[in-house]
């Protein structure tokens, strides 16, 4: 028997409830620095050294005593004797004396006695004599010891996202391992006798399971580890058992069984074990989305139709996964372009309409909620507000991009 939704929640309220209700992962692990990219730091990194650990040249040229160059000019250059060479990783042991210089490479240690570098393009070399045509001041083209990082400086704070630059900062300190938060584990449970695993022989009325694989990728791209379950039948005891087992993970995702049909009993199972936070959202596609809590864990019932499931995963679920994983919110990529044709929407529901970008226009590609190609062909989606019934051809719309275009 059908059981109509009693109340539909707005999309923004649904997302706010999920963000407020999800718990952040607390477990830690120690990783080699080379494996720590994309993770979240669980410690504070304070430098025990100066970076660079010595004064070094910022240019190819000649290390000099600046005062020896003060009288240099294009017509009357200063002449200095080359007393050695300093290369990166192979410093010169010579000391720069009056009217001497050391040939030096970018990044090489500044030799004792020198306090500046003359760029090679401002010199002329004959045998071991260098003519300097431009004066330099003390410290010119020299990277001073500790100029980048000083001993005792806090380089990375607890909770920092380890992007390439942050990993590089840790590497500059010679750190081998980093303490990071573990990635949350997301149980992904497909439901229904109508879905079969890829590779199986389809029975009459069956389709292959898509949602396990799309939801797994969404989890991976948003800082989590997916843990797929086998397909579970829409039967009370089977669903109850799957829920109880899956509550050992950090978040539980069901696909299918969240609507209001006779076999959509997930809401009953969840109500028995925990509490319902909402059931039904003012959004198209994705209206039959269910969310609750059991044993302190967020349990989400996603629509069974693949396009609905994945659209909601992008727009609603991804921010929740990132919050749980402590990963910063993703910077929105968008384009403002005219729409290619007139679109009729549904008043009272936010519509997430998938589009592709062609000839600098947004071309709707949505077919129906079961068609995964609605997403595979799409570059992103537009949001049509709940109080908007028509979007006219040529109206400028904001496309939220799934990927760069």
HELIX and SHEET records of a PDB file:
HELIX    1   1 UNK A   11  UNK A   21  1                                  11    
HELIX    2   2 UNK A   33  UNK A   35  5                                   3    
HELIX    3   3 UNK A   66  UNK A   69  5                                   4    
HELIX    4   4 UNK A  120  UNK A  122  5                                   3    
HELIX    5   5 UNK A  164  UNK A  172  1                                   9    
HELIX    6   6 UNK A  211  UNK A  221  1                                  11    
HELIX    7   7 UNK A  236  UNK A  246  1                                  11    
HELIX    8   8 UNK A  266  UNK A  273  1                                   8    
HELIX    9   9 UNK A  306  UNK A  312  1                                   7    
HELIX   10  10 UNK A  313  UNK A  317  3                                   5    
HELIX   11  11 UNK A  318  UNK A  325  1                                   8    
HELIX   12  12 UNK A  373  UNK A  376  1                                   4    
SHEET    1   A 2 UNK A  28  UNK A  32  0                                        
SHEET    2   A 2 UNK A 177  UNK A 181 -1                                        
SHEET    1   B 2 UNK A  45  UNK A  46  0                                        
SHEET    2   B 2 UNK A 154  UNK A 156 -1                                        
SHEET    1   C 2 UNK A  56  UNK A  57  0                                        
SHEET    2   C 2 UNK A 142  UNK A 143 -1                                        
SHEET    1   D 6 UNK A 116  UNK A 119  0                                        
SHEET    2   D 6 UNK A  61  UNK A  64 -1                                        
SHEET    3   D 6 UNK A 100  UNK A 104 -1                                        
SHEET    4   D 6 UNK A  78  UNK A  86  1                                        
SHEET    5   D 6 UNK A 129  UNK A 132 -1                                        
SHEET    6   D 6 UNK A 123  UNK A 126 -1                                        
SHEET    1   E 6 UNK A 225  UNK A 228  0                                        
SHEET    2   E 6 UNK A 185  UNK A 190  1                                        
SHEET    3   E 6 UNK A 251  UNK A 255  1                                        
SHEET    4   E 6 UNK A 297  UNK A 302  1                                        
SHEET    5   E 6 UNK A 290  UNK A 294 -1                                        
SHEET    6   E 6 UNK A 275  UNK A 279 -1                                        
SHEET    1   F 2 UNK A 195  UNK A 196  0                                        
SHEET    2   F 2 UNK A 207  UNK A 208  1                                        
SHEET    1   G 6 UNK A 283  UNK A 284  0                                        
SHEET    2   G 6 UNK A 350  UNK A 358  1                                        
SHEET    3   G 6 UNK A 361  UNK A 364 -1                                        
SHEET    4   G 6 UNK A 334  UNK A 339  1                                        
SHEET    5   G 6 UNK A 396  UNK A 401 -1                                        
SHEET    6   G 6 UNK A 380  UNK A 384 -1                                        
SHEET    1   H 2 UNK A 343  UNK A 344  0                                        
SHEET    2   H 2 UNK A 390  UNK A 391 -1                                        
END                                                                             
